[in-house]
Amino acid sequence: MKQIKYFLQFLSILILFAIFKMMGLKLSSILSAKIFQILGPWFRSKKIVDFNLSLAFPNMSNSTKIKIRKEMWGNYGKIFAEYMFIKELRNKKFSKKIKVENQNILEEIKKELKPVIFISGHFNNFELMAMCIEKSGVQLSTIYRPLNNNFLNPLMEKIRKSYICKNQIKKGYAGTRELLKNFKKGNSIALMIDQRVSEGISCNFFGKEALTTTIPAQFVKKFNSNIVPVHIERDKNDFFKLKIYNPLKFSQSDDIKTITLKLNRILEDMIIKNPEQWIWTHNRWK
């Protein structure tokens, strides 16, 4: 029964992707945003979103929560439509749609030939961060979580490997070993640190303990590597601002918890800047 469900989902998405391709980036983005605003709450619990927002912003009014929730689903829909235009966004045709702040930092990383750890979260459109880093000439590997839908996953893997980052590593213990192997070969690592991970440690995030990955902190302790935060925001419609932060240099005396907490604080600041552009549907504090 589940396989039939996945296959029907796959066919529906293929049809939507074909329609989006014919419509073009701007119109398909608008249409997909409307679809997700209508259908999104039916597939992911409104309770989870409201709980997360109330925890992060205890004094937030209900009307503001509704506004953020609606805009979040709209942004989710735009990201979905933009998968059909990743190739164009990577190439010169749409290059002006992504404005990179502090491009010089990427140039320095490329010149130094010393791999770093890029960290960020699921902002809007999060896929473009790794794409721009790799496009700049930095050797990069990134971790991804395979989709549950085994019909759709090969298509998404092909899109990611072809146009986002060619070195895609599956999340998990085996993936962590592969990540280490790539890092030792000189590849920088791109990680999303905003999701709950069973192998993480309990660390404060918006005032409540949340399981958080320690991979960045472990690389700091083992290799004395720098951590480079990255943030992306949708400026308007299909235009983006990508910010590369100054590298963070930690002391070898800093422990895993101290480093991880610092990174959570940075992530909080990014979310606070544009709360409607972060994905609130995950059970982050479960």
Kinemage of the C-alpha trace (Angstrom):
@kinemage 1
@onewidth
@group {chain A} dominant
@subgroup {mainchain}
@vectorlist {calphas} color= white
{ca met a 1} P 0.000 0.000 0.000
{ca lys a 2} L 2.820 2.381 0.893
{ca gln a 3} L 4.551 1.715 -2.446
{ca ile a 4} L 1.351 2.549 -4.334
{ca lys a 5} L 1.109 5.793 -2.362
{ca tyr a 6} L 4.740 6.640 -3.147
{ca phe a 7} L 4.242 5.867 -6.836
{ca leu a 8} L 1.169 8.110 -7.055
{ca gln a 9} L 3.104 10.882 -5.297
{ca phe a 10} L 5.935 10.418 -7.772
{ca leu a 11} L 3.594 10.690 -10.781
{ca ser a 12} L 1.914 13.786 -9.327
{ca ile a 13} L 5.283 15.472 -8.783
{ca leu a 14} L 6.454 14.597 -12.298
{ca ile a 15} L 3.311 16.190 -13.727
{ca leu a 16} L 3.814 19.307 -11.602
{ca phe a 17} L 7.483 19.537 -12.587
{ca ala a 18} L 6.506 19.319 -16.274
{ca ile a 19} L 3.935 22.096 -15.816
{ca phe a 20} L 6.441 24.250 -13.917
{ca lys a 21} L 9.026 23.824 -16.674
{ca met a 22} L 6.548 25.046 -19.288
{ca met a 23} L 5.434 27.995 -17.162
{ca gly a 24} L 8.917 29.306 -16.375
{ca leu a 25} L 10.530 30.174 -13.040
{ca lys a 26} L 8.487 33.204 -12.000
{ca leu a 27} L 4.983 31.893 -12.712
{ca ser a 28} L 5.672 28.364 -11.466
{ca ser a 29} L 7.074 29.780 -8.226
{ca ile a 30} L 3.869 31.773 -7.651
{ca leu a 31} L 1.637 28.783 -8.463
{ca ser a 32} L 3.614 26.358 -6.306
{ca ala a 33} L 3.544 28.788 -3.370
{ca lys a 34} L -0.274 28.932 -3.557
{ca ile a 35} L -0.546 25.137 -3.776
{ca phe a 36} L 1.654 24.619 -0.726
{ca gln a 37} L -0.187 27.269 1.293
{ca ile a 38} L -3.424 25.353 0.674
{ca leu a 39} L -2.211 21.757 0.900
{ca gly a 40} L 0.871 21.999 3.138
{ca pro a 41} L -0.965 22.078 6.498
{ca trp a 42} L -2.824 18.887 5.513
{ca phe a 43} L 0.441 16.932 5.261
{ca arg a 44} L 2.456 18.378 8.158
{ca ser a 45} L 0.911 19.120 11.516
{ca lys a 46} L -0.128 22.693 12.189
{ca lys a 47} L 0.320 21.817 15.873
{ca ile a 48} L 4.047 21.164 15.399
{ca val a 49} L 4.549 24.507 13.653
{ca asp a 50} L 2.590 26.412 16.306
{ca phe a 51} L 4.388 24.591 19.130
{ca asn a 52} L 7.792 25.411 17.656
{ca leu a 53} L 6.897 29.051 17.106
{ca ser a 54} L 5.508 29.384 20.648
{ca leu a 55} L 8.654 27.860 22.109
{ca ala a 56} L 11.019 30.053 20.102
{ca phe a 57} L 8.904 33.211 20.431
{ca pro a 58} L 6.795 32.890 23.610
{ca asn a 59} L 5.433 36.434 23.327
{ca met a 60} L 4.445 36.200 19.689
{ca ser a 61} L 0.818 37.032 18.881
{ca asn a 62} L -1.422 34.454 17.244
{ca ser a 63} L -1.878 36.667 14.174
{ca thr a 64} L 1.893 36.819 13.677
{ca lys a 65} L 2.138 33.023 13.959
{ca ile a 66} L -0.533 32.647 11.286
{ca lys a 67} L 1.331 35.059 9.013
{ca ile a 68} L 4.663 33.256 9.491
{ca arg a 69} L 3.040 29.864 8.960
{ca lys a 70} L 1.412 31.004 5.712
{ca glu a 71} L 4.594 32.600 4.368
{ca met a 72} L 6.633 29.544 5.380
{ca trp a 73} L 4.404 27.247 3.319
{ca gly a 74} L 4.583 29.678 0.424
{ca asn a 75} L 8.370 29.653 0.583
{ca tyr a 76} L 8.328 25.863 0.801
{ca gly a 77} L 6.313 25.805 -2.415
{ca lys a 78} L 8.723 28.154 -4.184
{ca ile a 79} L 11.668 25.916 -3.256
{ca phe a 80} L 9.784 22.933 -4.664
{ca ala a 81} L 9.180 24.671 -8.013
{ca glu a 82} L 12.773 25.895 -8.198
{ca tyr a 83} L 14.135 22.340 -8.385
{ca met a 84} L 13.131 22.455 -12.065
{ca phe a 85} L 15.315 25.514 -12.571
{ca ile a 86} L 18.411 24.601 -10.543
{ca lys a 87} L 20.413 24.143 -13.754
{ca glu a 88} L 19.489 27.651 -14.910
{ca leu a 89} L 20.164 29.146 -11.464
{ca arg a 90} L 23.635 27.599 -11.505
{ca asn a 91} L 24.439 28.869 -14.995
{ca lys a 92} L 24.885 32.431 -16.245
{ca lys a 93} L 21.274 32.732 -17.405
{ca phe a 94} L 19.986 33.465 -13.897
{ca ser a 95} L 23.282 34.237 -12.135
{ca lys a 96} L 22.165 37.774 -11.206
{ca lys a 97} L 19.327 36.326 -9.149
{ca ile a 98} L 21.769 35.284 -6.395
{ca lys a 99} L 23.775 38.051 -4.760
{ca val a 100} L 26.703 36.720 -2.715
{ca glu a 101} L 27.982 38.802 0.188
{ca asn a 102} L 31.651 38.226 1.116
{ca gln a 103} L 32.562 36.232 -1.977
{ca asn a 104} L 36.166 37.047 -1.070
{ca ile a 105} L 35.962 34.621 1.871
{ca leu a 106} L 35.251 31.765 -0.546
{ca glu a 107} L 38.167 32.894 -2.701
{ca glu a 108} L 40.482 32.791 0.325
{ca ile a 109} L 39.286 29.310 1.302
{ca lys a 110} L 39.930 28.144 -2.253
{ca lys a 111} L 43.445 29.603 -2.243
{ca glu a 112} L 44.450 28.249 1.175
{ca leu a 113} L 43.559 24.668 0.192
{ca lys a 114} L 42.632 23.958 3.817
{ca pro a 115} L 39.127 22.482 4.104
{ca val a 116} L 36.555 24.153 6.343
{ca ile a 117} L 33.143 23.248 7.741
{ca phe a 118} L 30.265 25.282 6.294
{ca ile a 119} L 27.211 25.281 8.568
{ca ser a 120} L 23.666 26.537 8.048
{ca gly a 121} L 20.008 25.541 8.291
{ca his a 122} L 16.980 24.917 6.093
{ca phe a 123} L 16.426 28.461 4.967
{ca asn a 124} L 15.033 29.716 1.683
{ca asn a 125} L 16.277 28.286 -0.801
{ca phe a 126} L 18.760 26.164 1.181
{ca glu a 127} L 19.903 24.112 -1.843
{ca leu a 128} L 21.474 27.211 -3.422
{ca met a 129} L 24.050 27.567 -0.635
{ca ala a 130} L 26.027 24.424 -1.504
{ca met a 131} L 25.535 25.183 -5.193
{ca cys a 132} L 27.147 28.629 -4.914
{ca ile a 133} L 30.003 27.361 -2.744
{ca glu a 134} L 30.875 24.587 -5.193
{ca lys a 135} L 30.400 26.920 -8.165
{ca ser a 136} L 32.992 29.274 -6.641
{ca gly a 137} L 35.616 26.529 -6.997
{ca val a 138} L 35.712 25.258 -3.400
{ca gln a 139} L 35.993 21.449 -3.281
{ca leu a 140} L 32.869 20.464 -1.348
{ca ser a 141} L 31.027 17.470 0.081
{ca thr a 142} L 27.584 17.689 1.647
{ca ile a 143} L 25.365 15.387 3.663
{ca tyr a 144} L 21.785 14.725 2.603
{ca arg a 145} L 18.915 12.622 3.894
{ca pro a 146} L 17.460 10.295 1.216
{ca leu a 147} L 13.721 10.715 0.661
{ca asn a 148} L 11.431 7.982 1.957
{ca asn a 149} L 9.818 7.821 -1.492
{ca asn a 150} L 12.040 5.358 -3.365
{ca phe a 151} L 10.540 6.403 -6.727
{ca leu a 152} L 11.251 10.112 -6.246
{ca asn a 153} L 14.601 9.827 -4.461
{ca pro a 154} L 16.693 8.848 -7.558
{ca leu a 155} L 15.383 11.909 -9.415
{ca met a 156} L 16.218 14.260 -6.544
{ca glu a 157} L 19.652 12.678 -6.126
{ca lys a 158} L 20.350 13.231 -9.828
{ca ile a 159} L 19.335 16.904 -9.593
{ca arg a 160} L 21.490 17.438 -6.504
{ca lys a 161} L 24.569 15.664 -7.869
{ca ser a 162} L 24.307 17.287 -11.303
{ca tyr a 163} L 23.616 20.902 -10.333
{ca ile a 164} L 23.938 21.463 -6.582
{ca cys a 165} L 26.946 19.531 -5.265
{ca lys a 166} L 28.419 16.484 -6.988
{ca asn a 167} L 29.755 14.969 -3.747
{ca gln a 168} L 26.519 14.005 -1.977
{ca ile a 169} L 26.893 11.793 1.098
{ca lys a 170} L 23.981 9.938 2.664
{ca lys a 171} L 23.205 10.796 6.258
{ca gly a 172} L 24.126 8.139 8.842
{ca tyr a 173} L 27.126 6.481 10.482
{ca ala a 174} L 28.498 5.238 7.157
{ca gly a 175} L 28.012 8.740 5.773
{ca thr a 176} L 29.982 10.253 8.638
{ca arg a 177} L 32.912 7.956 7.833
{ca glu a 178} L 32.670 8.956 4.177
{ca leu a 179} L 32.584 12.593 5.254
{ca leu a 180} L 35.785 12.138 7.209
{ca lys a 181} L 37.436 10.459 4.221
{ca asn a 182} L 36.452 13.359 1.950
{ca phe a 183} L 37.682 15.934 4.465
{ca lys a 184} L 41.075 14.273 4.696
{ca lys a 185} L 41.305 14.452 0.894
{ca gly a 186} L 40.840 18.231 1.087
{ca asn a 187} L 37.087 18.593 0.591
{ca ser a 188} L 35.299 21.194 2.696
{ca ile a 189} L 32.076 19.986 4.307
{ca ala a 190} L 28.593 21.575 4.153
{ca leu a 191} L 26.231 20.652 6.994
{ca met a 192} L 22.721 21.564 8.071
{ca ile a 193} L 22.765 21.768 11.859
{ca asp a 194} L 19.119 22.686 12.484
{ca gln a 195} L 17.490 19.248 12.621
{ca arg a 196} L 17.138 16.819 15.504
{ca val a 197} L 19.652 13.960 15.333
{ca ser a 198} L 19.527 10.864 17.505
{ca glu a 199} L 23.318 10.691 17.724
{ca gly a 200} L 23.644 14.334 18.823
{ca ile a 201} L 23.924 15.907 22.257
{ca ser a 202} L 21.328 17.830 24.208
{ca cys a 203} L 22.097 21.521 23.690
{ca asn a 204} L 20.207 24.746 24.360
{ca phe a 205} L 18.312 26.074 21.343
{ca phe a 206} L 15.882 28.959 21.841
{ca gly a 207} L 15.906 28.331 25.593
{ca lys a 208} L 15.101 24.612 25.511
{ca glu a 209} L 17.325 21.559 25.193
{ca ala a 210} L 17.374 20.008 21.724
{ca leu a 211} L 19.373 17.125 20.268
{ca thr a 212} L 22.015 18.752 18.065
{ca thr a 213} L 24.698 17.347 15.777
{ca thr a 214} L 28.263 17.477 17.103
{ca ile a 215} L 29.976 16.811 13.757
{ca pro a 216} L 31.243 20.409 13.336
{ca ala a 217} L 32.626 20.436 16.882
{ca gln a 218} L 34.280 17.045 16.384
{ca phe a 219} L 36.082 18.311 13.274
{ca val a 220} L 37.253 21.363 15.201
{ca lys a 221} L 38.663 19.163 17.975
{ca lys a 222} L 40.272 16.620 15.644
{ca phe a 223} L 41.587 18.872 12.849
{ca asn a 224} L 41.518 22.390 14.339
{ca ser a 225} L 39.348 23.326 11.362
{ca asn a 226} L 37.534 26.625 10.907
{ca ile a 227} L 33.752 26.822 10.775
{ca val a 228} L 32.096 29.132 8.262
{ca pro a 229} L 28.407 29.973 8.821
{ca val a 230} L 26.333 30.572 5.690
{ca his a 231} L 22.872 32.113 5.433
{ca ile a 232} L 20.490 32.596 2.515
{ca glu a 233} L 17.325 34.637 2.331
{ca arg a 234} L 14.780 35.212 -0.389
{ca asp a 235} L 14.970 38.899 -1.191
{ca lys a 236} L 11.874 39.026 -3.396
{ca asn a 237} L 10.158 36.413 -5.506
{ca asp a 238} L 13.051 34.484 -7.119
{ca phe a 239} L 15.965 36.709 -6.051
{ca phe a 240} L 18.281 35.714 -3.190
{ca lys a 241} L 20.916 37.114 -0.858
{ca leu a 242} L 23.606 34.657 0.215
{ca lys a 243} L 25.892 35.680 3.069
{ca ile a 244} L 29.217 34.006 3.822
{ca tyr a 245} L 30.251 34.754 7.411
{ca asn a 246} L 33.796 35.235 8.623
{ca pro a 247} L 35.409 31.921 9.615
{ca leu a 248} L 35.066 30.991 13.277
{ca lys a 249} L 38.312 29.958 14.944
{ca phe a 250} L 37.843 27.984 18.131
{ca ser a 251} L 40.431 27.229 20.793
{ca gln a 252} L 41.502 23.621 21.276
{ca ser a 253} L 40.512 24.084 24.913
{ca asp a 254} L 36.855 24.573 23.898
{ca asp a 255} L 34.859 21.414 24.482
{ca ile a 256} L 32.242 19.845 22.195
{ca lys a 257} L 29.309 21.353 24.114
{ca thr a 258} L 30.753 24.882 24.075
{ca ile a 259} L 31.337 24.805 20.320
{ca thr a 260} L 27.923 23.298 19.589
{ca leu a 261} L 26.167 25.864 21.773
{ca lys a 262} L 27.945 28.713 19.955
{ca leu a 263} L 26.761 27.371 16.603
{ca asn a 264} L 23.188 27.082 17.902
{ca arg a 265} L 23.333 30.735 18.946
{ca ile a 266} L 24.400 31.727 15.429
{ca leu a 267} L 21.573 29.658 13.966
{ca glu a 268} L 19.073 31.337 16.306
{ca asp a 269} L 20.154 34.772 15.066
{ca met a 270} L 19.665 33.665 11.465
{ca ile a 271} L 16.161 32.385 12.215
{ca ile a 272} L 15.156 35.497 14.149
{ca lys a 273} L 16.109 37.675 11.176
{ca asn a 274} L 13.540 36.000 8.887
{ca pro a 275} L 11.421 33.503 10.860
{ca glu a 276} L 9.084 32.946 7.908
{ca gln a 277} L 12.032 31.681 5.832
{ca trp a 278} L 12.965 28.816 8.150
{ca ile a 279} L 11.170 25.482 7.965
{ca trp a 280} L 9.210 25.081 11.220
{ca thr a 281} L 7.650 21.705 10.400
{ca his a 282} L 10.351 19.532 12.002
{ca asn a 283} L 10.041 18.096 15.517
{ca arg a 284} L 13.127 20.029 16.562
{ca trp a 285} L 12.497 19.858 20.317
{ca lys a 286} L 10.892 16.401 20.483
